[in-house]
Amino acid sequence: MKNILATQSLRSRMGTVNWTAVALGLSMVGSALWGVWATDKLLALDKREVVTVQLSRIMGDFIEAEARAGRPPEETKMRVQAYLQAVETSVEHLGREGRTVLVAEAVVAGSTPDLTEAVRADVARRVGAIPDARR
């Protein structure tokens, strides 16, 4: 009999809880936490530097140099794949450093820093054996 009374007492106590107020309180706490998170993300975006890279020029110079080299097609294909991978890795590295990289050919106007030569040097360092393909 005692268990029944304890259960009824718990049920009667739960009935007096204002569930609307609990839901509203949880919603307010969740909104505050989301606001802190969103503010942090927006401030981090404000700190990103926007840069351009002339990818078509980098790739064009390399392909042109490879065409003049007269290597067998299989070797040329392997070298081009290695170079493409190095370019992709270099651009991804710029992104991890907090930069937003735009393809220079897609930028109409602006005063964004051009990091084409820095990417070219980084790619040359990454592939090592592939010669500099500047014009």
C-alpha positions in Angstrom: 0.0 0.0 0.0 2.9 2.3 0.7 4.2 2.0 -2.9 0.9 3.0 -4.3 0.9 6.1 -2.1 4.5 7.0 -3.1 3.6 6.6 -6.8 0.5 8.7 -6.4 2.5 11.4 -4.6 5.1 11.4 -7.5 2.3 11.6 -10.0 0.6 14.5 -8.2 3.9 16.3 -7.9 4.6 15.9 -11.7 1.2 17.2 -12.5 2.0 20.5 -10.8 5.1 21.1 -13.0 4.4 23.7 -15.7 5.7 21.8 -18.8 5.3 25.0 -20.9 7.7 26.8 -18.6 10.2 23.9 -18.8 10.1 23.8 -22.6 10.4 27.6 -22.8 13.4 27.5 -20.4 15.1 24.8 -22.4 14.4 26.7 -25.6 16.0 29.8 -24.2 19.2 28.0 -23.1 19.4 26.3 -26.5 19.0 29.6 -28.3 21.7 31.2 -26.2 24.1 28.4 -26.9 23.4 28.6 -30.6 23.9 32.4 -30.5 27.3 31.9 -28.9 28.3 29.3 -31.5 27.0 31.3 -34.5 28.8 34.5 -33.3 32.1 32.5 -33.0 31.7 31.2 -36.5 30.9 34.6 -38.0 33.9 36.2 -36.2 36.2 33.5 -37.6 34.9 34.2 -41.1 35.7 37.9 -40.7 39.3 37.0 -40.0 39.8 35.0 -43.3 42.0 36.5 -45.9 40.7 36.4 -49.5 43.4 35.6 -52.1 43.5 34.7 -55.8 45.5 32.1 -57.6 45.9 31.8 -61.4 45.4 28.1 -61.7 45.0 28.1 -65.5 48.4 29.9 -65.8 50.1 27.4 -63.4 48.7 24.4 -65.2 49.1 25.9 -68.7 52.8 26.6 -68.1 53.4 23.1 -66.8 51.5 21.4 -69.7 53.4 23.5 -72.2 56.7 22.5 -70.7 55.7 18.9 -70.6 54.7 19.0 -74.3 58.1 20.4 -75.2 59.9 17.8 -73.1 59.1 15.0 -75.6 58.6 12.3 -72.9 56.6 9.1 -73.5 52.9 9.6 -73.0 52.7 7.3 -69.9 55.4 9.3 -68.2 53.8 12.6 -69.1 50.5 11.3 -67.8 52.0 10.3 -64.5 53.8 13.7 -64.2 50.7 15.6 -64.9 48.7 13.6 -62.3 51.4 14.3 -59.7 51.4 18.0 -60.6 47.6 18.2 -60.3 47.7 16.5 -57.0 50.4 18.9 -55.8 48.4 21.9 -56.9 45.3 20.7 -55.2 47.3 20.0 -52.0 48.9 23.4 -52.1 45.5 25.2 -52.5 44.0 23.1 -49.7 46.9 24.1 -47.5 46.1 27.8 -48.1 42.5 27.1 -47.0 43.7 25.4 -43.8 45.8 28.5 -43.1 42.6 30.6 -42.9 42.5 31.9 -46.5 39.6 31.8 -49.0 41.1 31.0 -52.4 39.4 32.4 -55.5 40.4 31.3 -59.0 41.9 34.6 -60.4 40.2 34.0 -63.8 36.8 34.2 -62.1 37.5 37.5 -60.2 36.3 40.5 -62.2 37.9 43.2 -60.2 39.3 43.8 -56.7 42.4 44.2 -54.8 42.9 40.7 -53.4 46.4 39.4 -53.1 47.6 37.1 -55.8 49.4 34.0 -54.4 50.0 32.3 -57.8 53.8 32.4 -57.4 53.6 31.1 -53.8 51.5 28.2 -55.0 53.8 27.6 -57.9 56.8 27.4 -55.5 54.9 25.2 -53.1 53.9 22.8 -55.9 57.6 22.7 -57.1 58.7 21.9 -53.6 56.0 19.1 -53.3 56.8 17.4 -56.5 60.6 18.0 -56.3 61.7 16.3 -59.5 59.4 18.3 -61.8 61.2 21.3 -63.2 59.8 24.9 -62.9 57.6 25.4 -65.9 57.7 29.2 -66.1 57.5 30.9 -69.5 
